[in-house]
């Protein structure tokens, strides 16, 4: 374990970014209290939370020295450095670079268009006052995500996205595919490699345990 300030509390909520961080912490065997931020009631815009995280977003991770880390990728990167086993980004500079490359690819080609398709489509009434929504772009975003899934399907010949190592890239993509499948974006039938990979991730106990469930702790 690196000599770095350790995580002590997670400011949590529903959403894809918080789920990725929960998945990551579970895989790292890190059990810390979670404080649930009620986004629907606007608790993330309360003055007290904004003092901790001026962006008003979740997740946010509190460290033992009082530091607050926001933005899911930054949180996961720090936790990898502070709690090095098991390795989920990479042991060497090359492994880390390869993982980040694929992590970024699935984000740009699949995850981001998927969430835009949801915001602009099925989630429009919930999100239209929270972010700029373009309803006419919903179907185009969903189709772009399906293009990304098919692109990945042709390349996904090993067990996991980066090869033989389960990594943050797998956790990131899995959450989007799992959460948005019943919201107008099912995984295409012809993506047989991605379907095989998805089933493999689903068998990990941490996949189910990362699902958001409303429990509040201080």
FIDREN-733201 format. One line per 5 residues: number of its first residue (from 1); their letters; for each residue x negated, y, z of N, C-alpha, C. Coordinates in nm, 4 decimals. Layout:
<nodes>
NUM) A) X,Y,Z,X,Y,Z,X,Y,Z | ...;
</nodes>
This chain:
<nodes>
1) XXXXX) -0.0834,-0.1193,0.0000,0.0000,0.0000,0.0000,-0.0874,0.1249,0.0000 | -0.0605,0.2149,-0.0914,-0.1405,0.3356,-0.1017,-0.1184,0.4241,0.0205 | -0.2188,0.5065,0.0488,-0.2100,0.5969,0.1631,-0.1357,0.7230,0.1222 | -0.0084,0.7081,0.0938,0.0768,0.8188,0.0519,0.2000,0.8219,0.1401 | 0.2632,0.9387,0.1499,0.3852,0.9513,0.2290,0.4904,0.8547,0.1769;
6) XXXXX) 0.5517,0.7817,0.2687,0.6464,0.6770,0.2302,0.7900,0.7305,0.2214 | 0.8729,0.6678,0.1380,1.0143,0.7074,0.1281,1.0877,0.6780,0.2578 | 1.1766,0.7698,0.2990,1.2527,0.7485,0.4219,1.4039,0.7627,0.4020 | 1.4482,0.8315,0.2946,1.5929,0.8460,0.2729,1.6200,0.8792,0.1275 | 1.7284,0.8206,0.0755,1.7697,0.8464,-0.0617,1.9017,0.9205,-0.0617;
11) XXXXX) 1.9043,1.0363,-0.1273,2.0295,1.1076,-0.1520,2.0874,1.0489,-0.2798 | 2.2020,0.9840,-0.2658,2.2516,0.8922,-0.3669,2.3912,0.9330,-0.4143 | 2.4340,0.8741,-0.5254,2.5692,0.8978,-0.5778,2.5950,0.7972,-0.6875 | 2.7138,0.8063,-0.7487,2.7364,0.7290,-0.8698,2.6569,0.7919,-0.9834 | 2.6419,0.7202,-1.0930,2.5675,0.7721,-1.2072,2.4556,0.6783,-1.2476;
16) XXXXX) 2.4068,0.6968,-1.3691,2.3057,0.6062,-1.4230,2.1678,0.6302,-1.3642 | 2.1277,0.7555,-1.3440,1.9962,0.7831,-1.2861,1.9859,0.7314,-1.1426 | 2.0871,0.7569,-1.0572,2.0794,0.6991,-0.9229,2.0728,0.5465,-0.9242 | 2.1476,0.4842,-1.0174,2.1430,0.3384,-1.0201,2.0032,0.2884,-1.0552 | 1.9357,0.3526,-1.1486,1.8012,0.3099,-1.1841,1.7086,0.3175,-1.0630;
21) XXXXX) 1.7200,0.4244,-0.9851,1.6348,0.4374,-0.8665,1.6697,0.3310,-0.7630 | 1.7991,0.3043,-0.7420,1.8364,0.1977,-0.6481,1.7790,0.0638,-0.6930 | 1.7919,0.0347,-0.8218,1.7387,-0.0896,-0.8788,1.5878,-0.0976,-0.8521 | 1.5184,0.0118,-0.8771,1.3735,0.0165,-0.8588,1.3356,-0.0075,-0.7128 | 1.4039,0.0599,-0.6209,1.3744,0.0431,-0.4779,1.4025,-0.0993,-0.4329;
26) XXXXX) 1.5104,-0.1580,-0.4824,1.5415,-0.2966,-0.4466,1.4340,-0.3923,-0.4958 | 1.3875,-0.3708,-0.6184,1.2813,-0.4558,-0.6723,1.1514,-0.4388,-0.5935 | 1.1331,-0.3211,-0.5370,1.0148,-0.2948,-0.4542,1.0334,-0.3429,-0.3099 | 1.1534,-0.3947,-0.2780,1.1848,-0.4411,-0.1426,1.1774,-0.3269,-0.0413 | 1.2202,-0.2102,-0.0842,1.2217,-0.0930,0.0033,1.3654,-0.0699,0.0498;
31) XXXXX) 1.3869,-0.0823,0.1787,1.5194,-0.0655,0.2374,1.5186,0.0609,0.3219 | 1.5788,0.1670,0.2701,1.5829,0.2943,0.3413,1.7276,0.3428,0.3471 | 1.7602,0.4291,0.4452,1.8963,0.4827,0.4525,1.9331,0.5597,0.3259 | 2.0602,0.5545,0.2909,2.1117,0.6282,0.1757,2.2190,0.7252,0.2232 | 2.2049,0.8510,0.1818,2.3091,0.9500,0.2108,2.3870,0.9743,0.0823;
36) XXXXX) 2.5158,0.9411,0.0850,2.5981,0.9532,-0.0341,2.6406,1.0982,-0.0564 | 2.6100,1.1492,-0.1744,2.6516,1.2837,-0.2142,2.7786,1.2702,-0.2974 | 2.8865,1.3334,-0.2520,3.0148,1.3253,-0.3221,3.0167,1.4276,-0.4355 | 2.9893,1.3808,-0.5568,2.9838,1.4701,-0.6722,3.1223,1.5236,-0.7080 | 3.2252,1.4424,-0.6901,3.3600,1.4852,-0.7273,3.4089,1.5998,-0.6392;
41) XXXXX) 3.3625,1.6017,-0.5159,3.3986,1.7121,-0.4254,3.2989,1.8277,-0.4349 | 3.1976,1.8130,-0.5183,3.1003,1.9206,-0.5369,2.9995,1.9329,-0.4259 | 2.9793,1.8246,-0.3503,2.8841,1.8313,-0.2388,2.7430,1.8592,-0.2876 | 2.7143,1.8216,-0.4118,2.5810,1.8472,-0.4667,2.5564,1.9955,-0.4915 | 2.6629,2.0767,-0.4861,2.6491,2.2216,-0.5021,2.6571,2.2959,-0.3698;
46) XXXXX) 2.6680,2.2218,-0.2610,2.6689,2.2848,-0.1300,2.5330,2.3483,-0.1012 | 2.5365,2.4554,-0.0257,2.4139,2.5299,0.0035,2.3076,2.4422,0.0674 | 2.3474,2.3536,0.1578,2.2501,2.2713,0.2282,2.1786,2.1755,0.1340 | 2.2550,2.1177,0.0390,2.1900,2.0255,-0.0547,2.1021,2.1020,-0.1526 | 2.1469,2.2209,-0.1944,2.0675,2.2990,-0.2891,1.9356,2.3453,-0.2270;
51) XXXXX) 1.9319,2.3592,-0.0951,1.8050,2.3911,-0.0293,1.7059,2.2761,-0.0466 | 1.7577,2.1533,-0.0492,1.6721,2.0363,-0.0669,1.6364,2.0153,-0.2126 | 1.7359,2.0307,-0.2989,1.7166,2.0063,-0.4416,1.7879,2.1155,-0.5215 | 1.7172,2.2199,-0.5603,1.7801,2.3348,-0.6274,1.8523,2.3003,-0.7566 | 1.8200,2.1861,-0.8186,1.8907,2.1487,-0.9415,2.0312,2.0983,-0.9121;
56) XXXXX) 2.0579,2.0641,-0.7865,2.1901,2.0154,-0.7504,2.2227,1.8796,-0.8085 | 2.1213,1.8006,-0.8400,2.1444,1.6711,-0.9011,2.1032,1.5579,-0.8076 | 2.1532,1.4408,-0.8399,2.1109,1.3198,-0.7711,2.0487,1.2270,-0.8746 | 1.9563,1.1410,-0.8284,1.9147,1.1155,-0.6909,1.8073,1.2130,-0.6458 | 1.7833,1.2116,-0.5153,1.6699,1.2823,-0.4574,1.6140,1.1931,-0.3472;
61) XXXXX) 1.4838,1.1895,-0.3373,1.4178,1.1016,-0.2413,1.3423,1.1850,-0.1385 | 1.3703,1.1588,-0.0115,1.2998,1.2271,0.0977,1.1826,1.1400,0.1430 | 1.0661,1.2024,0.1558,0.9475,1.1328,0.2042,0.9255,1.1614,0.3518 | 0.8418,1.0834,0.4148,0.8218,1.0951,0.5591,0.7596,1.2275,0.5999 | 0.6953,1.2967,0.5054,0.6373,1.4268,0.5381,0.7338,1.5415,0.5092;
66) XXXXX) 0.8584,1.5082,0.4736,0.9594,1.6100,0.4476,0.9727,1.6512,0.3023 | 0.8834,1.6062,0.2168,0.8921,1.6380,0.0740,1.0174,1.5764,0.0134 | 1.0840,1.6517,-0.0744,1.1984,1.6025,-0.1488,1.1583,1.5880,-0.2950 | 1.1693,1.4679,-0.3465,1.1432,1.4426,-0.4881,1.2748,1.4246,-0.5610 | 1.2916,1.4945,-0.6726,1.4090,1.4797,-0.7573,1.3641,1.4317,-0.8948;
71) XXXXX) 1.4626,1.4004,-0.9789,1.4437,1.3454,-1.1134,1.4012,1.1989,-1.1029 | 1.4872,1.1114,-1.1538,1.4680,0.9668,-1.1376,1.3319,0.9169,-1.1855 | 1.2831,0.9575,-1.3033,1.1510,0.9077,-1.3451,1.0397,0.9478,-1.2477 | 1.0430,1.0716,-1.1983,0.9402,1.1166,-1.1037,0.9477,1.0359,-0.9747 | 1.0693,1.0057,-0.9300,1.0863,0.9259,-0.8090,1.0251,0.7876,-0.8277;
76) XXXXX) 1.0579,0.7231,-0.9381,1.0071,0.5882,-0.9622,0.8549,0.5874,-0.9772 | 0.8020,0.6873,-1.0455,0.6566,0.6954,-1.0620,0.5877,0.7104,-0.9267 | 0.6436,0.7942,-0.8390,0.5818,0.8134,-0.7077,0.5897,0.6851,-0.6253 | 0.7067,0.6218,-0.6250,0.7230,0.4993,-0.5475,0.6253,0.3916,-0.5950 | 0.6021,0.3839,-0.7254,0.5050,0.2875,-0.7782,0.3665,0.3135,-0.7197;
81) XXXXX) 0.3303,0.4403,-0.7031,0.1994,0.4739,-0.6472,0.1944,0.4489,-0.4965 | 0.3044,0.4797,-0.4285,0.3060,0.4676,-0.2824,0.3242,0.3238,-0.2357 | 0.3954,0.2451,-0.3137,0.4266,0.1064,-0.2770,0.3932,0.0204,-0.3980 | 0.2721,-0.0254,-0.4051,0.2193,-0.0772,-0.5304,0.2648,-0.2175,-0.5671 | 0.3177,-0.2936,-0.4751,0.3628,-0.4294,-0.5057,0.5136,-0.4420,-0.4833;
86) XXXXX) 0.5818,-0.5119,-0.5730,0.5355,-0.5646,-0.7012,0.5190,-0.4530,-0.8041 | 0.4351,-0.4751,-0.9014,0.4086,-0.3743,-1.0039,0.5261,-0.3692,-1.1018 | 0.5822,-0.2504,-1.1207,0.6980,-0.2352,-1.2090,0.6746,-0.1358,-1.3219 | 0.5611,-0.0665,-1.3180,0.5240,0.0219,-1.4289,0.3959,-0.0299,-1.4934 | 0.2947,-0.0604,-1.4145,0.1745,-0.1189,-1.4728,0.0568,-0.1141,-1.3772;
91) XXXXX) -0.0310,-0.2144,-1.3882,-0.1507,-0.2207,-1.3043,-0.2658,-0.1411,-1.3626 | -0.2717,-0.1307,-1.4931,-0.3832,-0.0639,-1.5605,-0.3306,0.0553,-1.6397 | -0.4206,0.1477,-1.6786,-0.3754,0.2599,-1.7614,-0.3038,0.2136,-1.8886 | -0.3531,0.1062,-1.9508,-0.2897,0.0580,-2.0732,-0.1509,0.0012,-2.0448 | -0.1371,-0.0787,-1.9392,-0.0061,-0.1328,-1.9037,0.0931,-0.0203,-1.8736;
96) XXXXX) 0.0473,0.0798,-1.7996,0.1370,0.1912,-1.7659,0.1781,0.2669,-1.8915 | 0.0850,0.2872,-1.9819,0.1162,0.3588,-2.1060,0.2172,0.2806,-2.1904 | 0.1994,0.1500,-2.1985,0.2921,0.0684,-2.2766,0.4313,0.0707,-2.2144 | 0.4376,0.0588,-2.0829,0.5677,0.0637,-2.0159,0.6353,0.1979,-2.0390 | 0.5619,0.3070,-2.0220,0.6205,0.4399,-2.0419,0.6640,0.4592,-2.1861;
101) XXXXX) 0.5884,0.4034,-2.2799,0.6259,0.4130,-2.4211,0.7622,0.3495,-2.4443 | 0.7821,0.2262,-2.3952,0.9085,0.1579,-2.4167,1.0210,0.2185,-2.3347 | 0.9890,0.2626,-2.2157,1.0873,0.3317,-2.1319,1.1416,0.4534,-2.2060 | 1.0520,0.5306,-2.2639,1.0934,0.6492,-2.3382,1.1714,0.6120,-2.4637 | 1.1305,0.5057,-2.5306,1.2017,0.4636,-2.6514,1.3462,0.4247,-2.6222;
106) XXXXX) 1.3675,0.3455,-2.5159,1.5057,0.3057,-2.4877,1.5873,0.4246,-2.4389 | 1.5227,0.5171,-2.3677,1.5938,0.6382,-2.3251,1.6416,0.7188,-2.4453 | 1.5502,0.7478,-2.5365,1.5822,0.8352,-2.6495,1.6745,0.7681,-2.7511 | 1.6505,0.6412,-2.7794,1.7217,0.5743,-2.8872,1.8544,0.5118,-2.8463 | 1.8691,0.4824,-2.7158,1.9905,0.4139,-2.6713,2.0596,0.4870,-2.5557;
111) XXXXX) 1.9866,0.5104,-2.4477,2.0502,0.5622,-2.3259,2.1076,0.7023,-2.3433 | 2.0286,0.7928,-2.3975,2.0777,0.9309,-2.4104,2.1977,0.9420,-2.5039 | 2.1955,0.8806,-2.6237,2.3168,0.8879,-2.7056,2.4350,0.8157,-2.6427 | 2.4122,0.7095,-2.5674,2.5231,0.6416,-2.4993,2.5916,0.7342,-2.3997 | 2.5131,0.8027,-2.3178,2.5749,0.8862,-2.2151,2.6416,1.0075,-2.2775;
116) XXXXX) 2.5848,1.0600,-2.3868,2.6520,1.1691,-2.4567,2.7843,1.1221,-2.5170 | 2.7838,1.0003,-2.5733,2.9072,0.9454,-2.6265,3.0142,0.9323,-2.5199 | 2.9726,0.8970,-2.3998,3.0682,0.8865,-2.2890,3.1157,1.0245,-2.2428 | 3.0232,1.1169,-2.2230,3.0616,1.2517,-2.1814,3.1603,1.3147,-2.2795 | 3.1322,1.2962,-2.4077,3.2129,1.3614,-2.5107,3.3417,1.2850,-2.5403;
121) XXXXX) 3.3481,1.1590,-2.4955,3.4623,1.0735,-2.5259,3.5428,1.0389,-2.4022 | 3.5248,0.9161,-2.3535,3.6059,0.8670,-2.2413,3.5899,0.9511,-2.1145 | 3.4746,1.0111,-2.0951,3.4519,1.0899,-1.9738,3.4788,1.2382,-1.9888 | 3.5404,1.2777,-2.1004,3.5542,1.4200,-2.1318,3.6256,1.4985,-2.0227 | 3.7368,1.4484,-1.9725,3.8131,1.5237,-1.8732,3.7346,1.5423,-1.7439;
126) XXXXX) 3.6506,1.4473,-1.7115,3.5707,1.4575,-1.5896,3.4528,1.5516,-1.6068 | 3.3932,1.5519,-1.7270,3.2665,1.6229,-1.7447,3.2771,1.7553,-1.8208 | 3.3922,1.7867,-1.8775,3.3998,1.9061,-1.9617,3.3741,2.0343,-1.8843 | 3.3998,2.0359,-1.7531,3.3710,2.1546,-1.6720,3.2344,2.1464,-1.6042 | 3.1618,2.0360,-1.6247,3.0342,2.0160,-1.5577,2.9149,2.0315,-1.6514;
131) XXXXX) 2.9383,2.0080,-1.7806,2.8324,2.0193,-1.8791,2.8945,2.0536,-2.0140 | 2.8156,2.1015,-2.1071,2.8692,2.1344,-2.2390,2.9019,2.0054,-2.3140 | 3.0277,1.9894,-2.3520,3.0728,1.8697,-2.4206,3.1134,1.9027,-2.5643 | 3.0864,1.8110,-2.6543,3.1191,1.8283,-2.7956,3.2012,1.7068,-2.8376 | 3.3332,1.7115,-2.8170,3.4169,1.5939,-2.8419,3.4014,1.5356,-2.9814;
136) XXXXX) 3.3839,1.6218,-3.0810,3.3740,1.5723,-3.2182,3.2468,1.4921,-3.2432 | 3.1515,1.4991,-3.1501,3.0258,1.4253,-3.1661,3.0278,1.2898,-3.0961 | 3.1374,1.2568,-3.0261,3.1406,1.1350,-2.9451,3.1121,1.0099,-3.0268 | 3.1834,0.9919,-3.1370,3.1655,0.8694,-3.2143,3.0277,0.8631,-3.2791 | 2.9749,0.9779,-3.3210,2.8419,0.9807,-3.3791,2.7354,0.9406,-3.2780;
141) XXXXX) 2.7503,0.9861,-3.1536,2.6551,0.9493,-3.0501,2.6611,0.7991,-3.0211 | 2.7821,0.7441,-3.0172,2.7963,0.6007,-2.9921,2.7337,0.5195,-3.1052 | 2.7528,0.5654,-3.2283,2.6943,0.4944,-3.3416,2.5428,0.5034,-3.3398 | 2.4908,0.6186,-3.3003,2.3460,0.6332,-3.2885,2.2914,0.5371,-3.1836 | 2.3629,0.5208,-3.0728,2.3195,0.4263,-2.9701,2.3207,0.2837,-3.0233;
146) XXXXX) 2.4239,0.2481,-3.1003,2.4287,0.1139,-3.1580,2.3140,0.0916,-3.2564 | 2.2785,0.1955,-3.3304,2.1611,0.1862,-3.4178,2.0364,0.1534,-3.3359 | 2.0234,0.2195,-3.2202,1.9092,0.1951,-3.1329,1.9091,0.0534,-3.0772 | 2.0275,0.0029,-3.0426,2.0364,-0.1345,-2.9923,1.9914,-0.2337,-3.0979 | 2.0338,-0.2107,-3.2220,1.9969,-0.3026,-3.3301,1.8464,-0.2920,-3.3624;
151) XXXXX) 1.7933,-0.1717,-3.3510,1.6490,-0.1533,-3.3703,1.5722,-0.2315,-3.2650 | 1.6145,-0.2193,-3.1388,1.5484,-0.2920,-3.0308,1.5666,-0.4420,-3.0490 | 1.6845,-0.4840,-3.0931,1.7132,-0.6262,-3.1088,1.6119,-0.6947,-3.2003 | 1.5719,-0.6249,-3.3064,1.4767,-0.6829,-3.4018,1.3371,-0.6975,-3.3417 | 1.3077,-0.6204,-3.2371,1.1740,-0.6206,-3.1774,1.1670,-0.6995,-3.0478;
156) XXXXX) 1.2813,-0.7312,-2.9900,1.2862,-0.7918,-2.8572,1.2729,-0.9438,-2.8682 | 1.1511,-0.9916,-2.8883,1.1255,-1.1344,-2.9060,1.0616,-1.1978,-2.7829 | 1.0204,-1.1160,-2.6861,0.9626,-1.1685,-2.5624,1.0689,-1.1663,-2.4530 | 1.0313,-1.2068,-2.3327,1.1284,-1.2170,-2.2238,1.1851,-1.0811,-2.1840 | 1.0961,-0.9818,-2.1745,1.1373,-0.8501,-2.1284,1.0985,-0.7451,-2.2317;
161) XXXXX) 1.1393,-0.6222,-2.2100,1.1198,-0.5177,-2.3103,0.9722,-0.4931,-2.3393 | 0.8885,-0.4947,-2.2350,0.7451,-0.4692,-2.2590,0.6663,-0.5987,-2.2758 | 0.7356,-0.7109,-2.2859,0.6680,-0.8393,-2.3034,0.6976,-0.9323,-2.1881 | 0.5944,-0.9900,-2.1241,0.6167,-1.0851,-2.0150,0.6436,-1.0197,-1.8796 | 0.6323,-0.8870,-1.8718,0.6475,-0.8174,-1.7430,0.7838,-0.7511,-1.7321;
166) XXXXX) 0.8581,-0.7811,-1.6241,0.9797,-0.7068,-1.5937,0.9387,-0.5682,-1.5458 | 1.0042,-0.4642,-1.5965,0.9569,-0.3284,-1.5685,1.0714,-0.2292,-1.5572 | 1.0350,-0.1068,-1.5296,1.1310,0.0025,-1.5205,1.2069,0.0207,-1.6516 | 1.1474,-0.0134,-1.7640,1.2170,-0.0030,-1.8923,1.3393,-0.0932,-1.8948 | 1.3264,-0.2138,-1.8395,1.4390,-0.3060,-1.8318,1.5479,-0.2515,-1.7394;
171) XXXXX) 1.5088,-0.1986,-1.6252,1.6052,-0.1456,-1.5289,1.6813,-0.0280,-1.5862 | 1.6103,0.0599,-1.6544,1.6732,0.1779,-1.7134,1.7795,0.1380,-1.8148 | 1.7427,0.0574,-1.9133,1.8364,0.0213,-2.0189,1.9521,-0.0623,-1.9656 | 1.9235,-0.1552,-1.8760,2.0287,-0.2431,-1.8249,2.1438,-0.1639,-1.7635 | 2.1115,-0.0627,-1.6844,2.2163,0.0150,-1.6194,2.3123,0.0776,-1.7192;
176) XXXXX) 2.2601,0.1342,-1.8268,2.3450,0.1979,-1.9269,2.4342,0.0956,-1.9968 | 2.3746,-0.0159,-2.0382,2.4526,-0.1169,-2.1083,2.5597,-0.1759,-2.0176 | 2.5261,-0.1955,-1.8914,2.6200,-0.2548,-1.7968,2.7337,-0.1586,-1.7621 | 2.7008,-0.0340,-1.7343,2.8007,0.0620,-1.6871,2.8926,0.1117,-1.7987 | 2.8419,0.1179,-1.9214,2.9197,0.1791,-2.0292,2.9845,0.0774,-2.1226;
181) XXXXX) 2.9640,-0.0510,-2.0967,3.0220,-0.1543,-2.1833,3.1740,-0.1469,-2.1868 | 3.2356,-0.1194,-2.0720,3.3818,-0.1130,-2.0670,3.4342,0.0297,-2.0852 | 3.3462,0.1177,-2.1302,3.3855,0.2567,-2.1554,3.3633,0.2910,-2.3023 | 3.4020,0.1973,-2.3872,3.3970,0.2216,-2.5306,3.2652,0.1932,-2.5978 | 3.1691,0.1304,-2.5251,3.0382,0.1054,-2.5850,2.9871,-0.0345,-2.5529;
186) XXXXX) 3.0590,-0.1376,-2.5978,3.0114,-0.2735,-2.5752,2.8879,-0.3030,-2.6590 | 2.8104,-0.3966,-2.6135,2.6913,-0.4390,-2.6859,2.7343,-0.5115,-2.8127 | 2.6848,-0.4703,-2.9296,2.7262,-0.5341,-3.0549,2.7011,-0.6850,-3.0550 | 2.7932,-0.7599,-3.1144,2.7822,-0.9060,-3.1185,2.6558,-0.9522,-3.1891 | 2.6110,-0.8765,-3.2892,2.4945,-0.9207,-3.3660,2.3617,-0.8950,-3.2957;
191) XXXXX) 2.3640,-0.8320,-3.1803,2.2401,-0.8050,-3.1054,2.2099,-0.9247,-3.0145 | 2.1778,-1.0378,-3.0744,2.1617,-1.1611,-2.9976,2.0421,-1.1578,-2.9039 | 1.9344,-1.0942,-2.9447,1.8171,-1.0861,-2.8569,1.8440,-0.9957,-2.7373 | 1.9116,-0.8846,-2.7623,1.9447,-0.7949,-2.6516,2.0452,-0.8614,-2.5586 | 2.1379,-0.9372,-2.6136,2.2342,-1.0100,-2.5308,2.1631,-1.1134,-2.4437;
196) XXXXX) 2.0670,-1.1866,-2.4975,1.9897,-1.2819,-2.4195,1.9140,-1.2114,-2.3080 | 1.8518,-1.0991,-2.3414,1.7779,-1.0197,-2.2416,1.8731,-0.9677,-2.1337 | 1.9889,-0.9162,-2.1740,2.0865,-0.8615,-2.0791,2.1299,-0.9690,-1.9803 | 2.1559,-1.0888,-2.0294,2.1962,-1.1994,-1.9416,2.0859,-1.2313,-1.8420 | 1.9602,-1.2266,-1.8872,1.8478,-1.2554,-1.7982,1.8369,-1.1515,-1.6871;
201) XXXXX) 1.8535,-1.0243,-1.7218,1.8489,-0.9202,-1.6180,1.9644,-0.9393,-1.5203 | 2.0807,-0.9767,-1.5724,2.1998,-0.9919,-1.4891,2.1817,-1.0964,-1.3796 | 2.0933,-1.1940,-1.4022,2.0746,-1.2998,-1.3032,1.9917,-1.2538,-1.1834 | 1.9277,-1.1385,-1.1930,1.8492,-1.0878,-1.0807,1.9455,-1.0335,-0.9749 | 1.9267,-1.0723,-0.8513,2.0170,-1.0271,-0.7449,2.0159,-0.8751,-0.7319;
206) XXXXX) 1.9021,-0.8138,-0.7649,1.8907,-0.6686,-0.7543,1.9789,-0.5956,-0.8552 | 2.0126,-0.6617,-0.9666,2.0977,-0.5974,-1.0673,2.2355,-0.5686,-1.0101 | 2.2961,-0.6676,-0.9475,2.4285,-0.6466,-0.8871,2.4202,-0.5557,-0.7656 | 2.3170,-0.5718,-0.6864,2.3042,-0.4906,-0.5644,2.2773,-0.3439,-0.5956 | 2.2341,-0.3136,-0.7184,2.2076,-0.1738,-0.7544,2.3341,-0.0978,-0.7923;
211) XXXXX) 2.4458,-0.1684,-0.8091,2.5721,-0.1028,-0.8432,2.6115,-0.0091,-0.7290 | 2.6623,0.1097,-0.7659,2.7012,0.2083,-0.6645,2.8223,0.1599,-0.5878 | 2.8088,0.1572,-0.4562,2.9197,0.1260,-0.3674,2.9206,0.2306,-0.2579 | 3.0371,0.2848,-0.2317,3.0477,0.3985,-0.1405,3.0259,0.3552,0.0033 | 2.9060,0.3821,0.0519,2.8734,0.3610,0.1930,2.7902,0.4804,0.2363;
216) XXX) 2.8277,0.5450,0.3405,2.7549,0.6656,0.3828,2.6712,0.6375,0.5055 | 2.5445,0.6749,0.4973,2.4556,0.6644,0.6133,2.3738,0.7922,0.6210 | 2.3311,0.8289,0.7409,2.2594,0.9549,0.7599,2.1162,0.9434,0.7152;
</nodes>
